[in-house]
Amino acid sequence: GLIEFEAAHTRTRFADPAQEDQEENDMDLATVEVAMDAKISDHADGHVLFKYEEDDLFVDEGFITLSGKEQYPVFLKAGRQYLPFGYFDSHFVTDPTTLVLGETNDGAVVAGYRFAGDMVEISAGLFNGAVDETGDDDMIDSVVAAFAFQPFASVMMGLSYTSNLISSDGLSEFAVNDTIDDMVGGWSAYLTVAFLERFTFVAEYAAALDHFSTGEIYDAADTQDRKPAAWNLELGFSILENLEMAIGYGGSDDGGTEFLPETQYGAVANWGIFDRTNLALEFLRAEFDDDGVETDTVTLQLAIEF
């Protein structure tokens, strides 16, 4: 289980002198998660994750896993799940731009295989997607594939592909219609390295493989083709056993005026005040729309895991 309480203050500044700067703050229960796992047999497991977020209670995950265990290191996951596109590792409270662009939760069947002593994992799956091509039937015709490599305990890297990027949880909210002329795929690459026993470096890039046609995302009146991309870089360092700080820099291309910031940077401190209890203080500056809008956000989060 997980419970997160957040308090935040945001200041928005506009380049246009005719618009007044704005300030807002709020505090509320941000997230509640309760997961249940059932071991049905040596080769079958069930997983359900209930989630409360933004005043909604829903099943975030619910899938069956069939696996061959150590003797046959293959697995199959069937149900609602987060597709193996991207890795989205982060020290921050706020989601990185790569996650906002690419994270996809959908009903899917994903099969995978681990080998080389579990250092390598390959997986592929099928899903329907929230957005289809114009004129096509509502069919299960979207694919996802991923390759993950962990040569050492301190190093994780991987590549992934989706044939239907616009069906991600974030980008689908900015689709003008529920169909587009031609499906646009996406790709992602990531690297996470821990070194010198106290530093962690995170790097990730996610992008569309082609352009969306004019007016298909963000605004029907948009006169430009769009090819969204996002990146995230972070460096974390442990000051004490229970105190970690991190700095981060991210951004996007073709992220629209509201979807993704062109530039985002800041710092966060994570303090484990008690066992499984974390207090985080984060500052983020985000610049949107060719520096036309700039936001400064300070977030305080108290979280427990159980």
N, C-alpha and C positions, 0 to 999 in steps of 0.2 A: 504493500500500500504506500501511498504518497499523499501528503497534504502540503499545499503551498499557499502562503499568505503573502500578498504583495502590496506595497505602498509606493506610489510613483508621482513625480512632479515633472511636467513637461512645459518647456517654453518654446514657442514657435515664432521665428522671425521671418519677415517677408522682405525681399529685395525691393518690391514696389513700395515707395514711400506713402502711397495712398492707403495701404493696408496697415492696420495697427497690429503690433505684436500681440500674441495671445499666450496666456498661461493657464494651466489646468493641473489639478492633482486629484488623486483618488486613492482609496485603500479598500481592499476587498479580498475575499477568498478567490484565488486565481485558479487552482486546479485541485481536484481530488481524484485519485486513481485507486481502484481496488482490483487486484488480479487474483484469479483462481486457476490453479494448475492441477490436472488430474492425470495420474499415471494409470492408464487402462491396462496395459500389458507391457512386456519387455519391448515391444515395437510400436506401440500406439500411445499417444498422449493427447490431452485436450487442454486448451488455454482460452480463457475469457478475461478480458480487461474492461471493466466498467469505468467510465470517466465522466466527471462533472467539470464543465468549462463554459464560461460565458452564459450562465444560467440554464444550461442544457445538461441533461443526464442521458447518456447513450452508451451503447456497446462500441468501444473503440477497436477492439480486436476480439476475434472469436474464430479459432481455427483448430483443425486436427493435424497432428504431425505423425507421420509414419516413417520409421527409420530402421536401418539395418544394424545400428550400433557399430561397435568396433570391427566386427567381422566383415560387414558390408557397409562401408561408410557413405551410404546414400540416404537421402531424406526426401520427403514430399510433404508440403504444407498446403492444406486446402481450407479456404474460408476467408474471412475479412482480416487483412493483414497490411503491414507497411511493406511495400514492394522493395526489393533489393536494388534500389536506384539511389546512389549517393550514400554517404556515411554520416555526415553532419555532426562530427565531433566538435564540442565547444565547451569552454569554461564559463560562458556568459549566461545570464538569466534570459536575455532576449535571444530569440532564434537567429542564427546566422542567415545571411542573404541566400546562401546556397540551399538551405532547408526551405525557405519561403518559396523559392523557385521550383524545387524539384521533389519535395516530399509527397508521396502518393499513398493514400490509404484506400484500398479497394478490395472487393471480392476477387480472389485469384487462386490459381493453382501454381505453386512454385516447386520445382524439383531441383535438387542439388547433389553434389558429390564432393567429399573431402578426401584429400590424399596427401602424400609426402609428410606423414605424421601430423596431419591437420594443419600444416603450414599453408596449404592451398585449398581454396574452396571455389568452385564454379557453380553457378545456379542460373536457371532460366524459368520463365513463367508466362502464363497467359492471363489476360484480364480484359474486361469490356471497355472501361473508361467512361468518363463523364461526358466526353465530347466525341462526336463521330464525324465522318466525312459526309458532305452534302450528297444526298441521293442514295447512300448506302443503307442497308438494313441495320437494325440494332443487333450487332453480332459480336461475339467474343473474338476479336481480331487484332488486339493490341498485345505486344510482347515486351518482355523485360529480360535483361541478361546482365550478369555481374561476375566479375573475377576479383577475388580477394587473396592477398599474399601476406603472410606474417613470417618473415624469415627469422626473426628474433622476437622474444617476448616484448621488447620495447619498440618494435617497428610494425606498423600496419599500413598497407597501401592497397589500392584497388582501382578498378575501372568498371563502369556500368553504362548501360544503354537502355533507353526506352523508345518505343516507336510512337508514343503518344504523350508528348510532354505537356500539352495543354490540359490534360486530364489530371495534372498534379493538384493537390488540395488548394494551393494558393493561386496558381495561374488560371485554373478553371473559373474562379470567382471573377476574373477580369475578361472572360470570353464574352464577346458581344452577343453571340448566339450559341445554341447548343450543337451547331454543326459548323465545320469549316470546309473550304474548297479542297485542300490537300493536307493530309496529316503530316505533322512536323515531329520528327524524332528529337531526342536529346541525349547528351552524354555527360558523364561526370568522372572526375579523377580526384583522388585524395591521398594524403600522406600524413601520418601521425607518428612522431618520433619522441620518445622519452630518453633523456641523456643526463649524465653527471648526477644521477639520483635525485635531482630536484627540478629539472627543466622539462617542459613538454612543448613541442612545436606542432602546430596543426596547420595544414594547408589543404584547400579544396577549391575546385573549379567545376561549375556546371553550366551548360549552355544548350541552346537549341542548335540543331544541325543545319537548319535552313531558315528562311524568312517566313513569317506569317504574312499573309496578304493584307493590304490596306484595309483597315476597319474591322479586322477580325478580333483584335484584342485591344483593351483599354478604352477605345472610343470609336464608334461607328463612323465618325467624321474625320478620323485620322487619315492623313494623305500619304503616310510613309509605311513601307514594309517594315516589320519589326523582327529582330532576331535577339531575344533576351539572353543574357548571360550574367552569371554572378560568381563572385569569388570571396574567399574568407581566409585570413591569415591570423594566427594567434600564437602568442608565446606565454606560457604559464611557468611560474616558478614558486616552489615551496619555500616559504620563509621559516615556518615552524612545522612541526608534524601535523598540526591541525589548522594551519593558516596558509592559504595559497593566494597569490595575486596573478593577474594575467592582463596583457594588453592585446588589443585586436584591431585589425584593419580589414575592411571589406568594401564591397561596392557592386556595381552592376553596369551593364550596357543595355540600352533599350528597355529600361525597367519601368517606363511610364512615369507619370507625375505623382502617383500615389502608391504603386505596387512595390517597387524596390528603390532604395536610395542609390544615387550615383556614387556617393562616398559615405562610409560609416566607420567611425573609429571611436575607441574609448578604452576603459579599464574596469576591472572588476576585482573585488576581494571576496574570497570565500573562507569563512571561519567556522570550523566545526566546534561549536560551543559545548555540545554534549555528544554522546554516542548517537549516531544517525540523526543528528540535528544540525542543520547548517544555516548560518546567517550570511547573506550575500548583499554587498553594496556595489551597485553598478552605475557608471556614467557612460552615456553614449551620445555622440553627436552625429546627426544624419543630415546630408544635403541632398535635396531633390531638385529635379527639373532645372538643370543648368544653373545651379546655385540660386534659383529663385526663391526657394523655401529651405530654411534650416531649422532643425529641432535639436534641443538639448534635453535629455531625459535622465533623471536620477531615479533609480529603482532600488528599493529595499525589500528583500525577500527572506522570509523565514520558512524553512521547509523541514519536514520530518519524513523519514521512511520507516516502515514497519512491516 
